[in-house]
Amino acid sequence: MKQFILLLATAALSGISYAQISDYHVFAAGGSTFVTDKGTLTSTIGELAIVDVYNAGGHYLTQGFQQGDYVKFKAVSLPVQLINFDGYNKDGVNHLVWQTASEINNAGFDVERMSTAGDFQKIAYVAGHGNTNTLTDYELNDDKPLLGDNYYRLRQIDFDGNFTYSDVISIYNGEAITTTVSVYPVPVTDAVNVLVRNAQNASGAITITNVVGAIMYHSDVDIYEGTTVQKIDMSSFAAGQYFLKVTTGSSTRTIHVVKQ
């Protein structure tokens, strides 16, 4: 997005010499930005936050509030302000709805759904409103959702081709659930415990994929009537988002997992 805003220090900064002010990097709108020798910084649609601090011992900015003693603000891109993304199932159709508070240079949204292979695929495109400062509602019906849990995200695209992703939401489509899956702790630090509740004994499998669909873990497991607990070591996994899929016969349940 091409419009920029310069965030100015408030009265709390008065009297501080520039020699005392360290260099902060402020990011908005989402996506990943690479800074030489500093790594890759990531945020999501609608965020306005400092996601890393380079020189000043723990001072940072979150949702527009200064934390710490000194801060030097930089020009940042104003995002498409996505304030809601949700959905529900009715009569076998998954209804997706979302709303923006403002838009700048917004060409539109690719609506992506996770496939059975664990990767996100585009299922539709919804045109944006370019530039607007009014509340704007969007909706899309997925007439052919997958059985079980369906995971969706929005890929917001600028006119210049830049894009950012929304958070992931899930909508369940199918008959009454006979297999339930839960995980703890959330978020995961070193290991995750997977609790599977099933109506009968069954052979199954647990698979963990990353956000691009690469398989990070797979194991065949015996699922017993009642509750089965499986502990999985994720200490070697990089911090980020993962999808844990439990398959028992014809039933598949998927859980969104965050690794710290």
N, C-alpha and C positions, 0 to 999 in steps of 0.2 A: 504494500500500500504506500502511496506516495506522499500522503499528508503527514506532517510531523508536528509535534507539539513539544515545546520546551517547558519542562517542569521546573519551576523555580523554588529555591529554598525558602522556607517560611521564616518567621521571626526568630525561631529557635536557633537559627544559624547566625544571627547578627553578631558582629564582633569577632567572628572566627576568621583568621587570616587564611589565604589560599595555601600557604605552606603547610597548614594543618589538615587540609582536606585531601583525603585519599581518593583514588580513582574507582568509581563504582560503575557497573554496567547494568543498565536498566532495559528490560525486554517486555514487550507486550504482544498480544494477539496470538501467540502460540508458535509451534514449529520448533526447529532446531537451528541455532546459530553457532558457527565455529569461530573462535577467536584464537589467533596465533599463540601457541604455547600455553593456552588456558583450557582447551578442551571444548566439548560440545555442550551448549546450554539449551534446555528444553522447557517450554511452557505450552499451555493449551489455550484454545479460543476463549476470549473473555478475561484472561488474566492480565493483571498489571503488576509486575513484581520484579524485584532484583532476585535473580536466581543464583547469583554467585558474587562473591566479594573477593577482590584480588589482593588488596594491600592494607586492609585496615582492621584486622582482628575482630571480625564478627558483626560489623554494622551492616544493616541491610534494610530494604524497603519492601513492604508487603501490602498489597491492595491500597497503595497510596499513603500509608502511614510510615513516618520515619522511625527507624529503630536504631539506637546508638547515638553518638555525640555529634558526628560530623557527616555530611553527605554532599556529594557533588552530583547534581542531576544532569543527565544527557538528553538529547533529543530522541524521542521514541515514536514508533509508528502507532497510530490509533487503530485498533482492531475492529473487525466486525464484532459487535458486542452481543454474543449469544447468551441470552439470559435463561433459556429453558430448552431442553431437548428430552422428550419423553415419548411413551407409546403404550398401546394396550392392544389386546387381542379380542376380537368379536367375530363369532361365526366363521372361524378359520382364516380371518384376514387380520394382519398386523397393521395397525394404524399408527403412523409416526407423526408427531407434531413438534414444532420448534418455533422459537420466537427470538427476534433480534431487537435490541434497543436502538441501535444505529448501525449504519453500513457506510463504508468508504471503499470505492473501487471494487465492489463485490459483483463478480460475474455470476456466481451461483454456487450450488452445492451438488457434489456427487454424494449420493446415498450409498453407503457400502455395507454389505452384510458378510459376516464370517461364513465361509463355506465349511463343508464337512471335513475338508483337509486342514482347516485351521487358519487359512489366509483370508483376508478381506477382499471382496470382489464388488465392483460397481453394479448396482441393480437399477439405478435410475439417476436422472439429472433434473434438478429443480433450479430454474433461473432466479437470480437475485435481483435486487432493486438498485444496483449501482451505488448511488450515494443518497442516503436518507437519514434523518434524525428522528424519525417517528417509529413507534412500535410496529413491527411487521410480523405477521403470522404466516407460517408455512405448514404444509401437510403433505403426506404421501401415504398411499395404501400399498402394502406389499400383499398382493393377492395370492401369491404362491410361497408362503413361508415354509421353512423346514419344519419337520416334526420336532417337538421338544423346544429347547432354548434357542432363540435367535439373537445374535449379537449384532448391533448396528453402530455405525459412527458416521459423522458428516465430514466430508472433505471440502472445506470452503475454499473457493478459487477466486483469485483476483483477476482483473482484466489483463494484467501483465504476466499472468501465469504462476505467480507465487501462490502457495496454498498452506493451510493449516488444518489440523484435525480437531474434532470435538472429543469429549469424553465418550466412552463406550456405554451403551445401554443394552439391556436384555429384555426380551418379550417371550413368554412361553406360549407355544402353540401345540395343542394336542389334547389327548384324553387325560383323565385323572392320573396324577403322578404316582407311580408305584415304587420309584427309586428316588431317594433324595440324597443330595451331596452337600456337605458343608466343610469348611476348612478353618483352622485356627493355628497360630495366632494371625491376626490381620492388623497391619501388614506383616509379611513374613520377614524374619531377620536371618535365621540360619536354617531352620527346618520347618516344614509345614505338615500338619496332621490332617489327614483326609478322612472324614467320617462318612461312610456310605450306609444308608438304611435301606434295606431291600425286603420285599415280601417273601422271598424264597432264596435258597442256595443257588448260586450261579457262578459261571466262569466270567471273568471280566478283565479289563485292562485300564491302566491309568496312563495318560499321555499329557505332557506339558509342552506347549509350543510358545514361541515368542510372538510379538505382534506382527511379524512378517511371515509367520507360518512354519518357521523352522522348528523341528522337533528337538527339544532340549532334554526330555526324559521320557522313557516308556518302560512299562513293566506289566506283565500279565499277573493277575491277582485272583484269588478265590474270594468271592463275595458270599457271605453267609446270611441266612435268614436273621433278621434283626439288624444289629449294628456291627460293621467292620471298620476298624481303624488302621490306616496305613500311614506310616511316617516316612517322609521323603526329605532327603538332605538337599537344600537349595543354597548352601553356603558358598558354592562356587559360581552361582548365577550372578550376573551383573544386575545392579539395581534397575528396576523398570517394571513393565506390565507383562503378565503372562496369562495364558489360558490353560486351565487344568481340566481335562476331559476324562470322565469315567464312563466306560462302555460296559454294559451288562446285557448280553444277548442282543435284542433289537433296540434296547434303550440306551440313549446317550445323554449325559448331563454334563454341562460345561460351567465352570466357575472362573470368574475373573480374579486373578491373584496379583497383588502388588508386592514386589520384593524391595526392601530397603537397601 
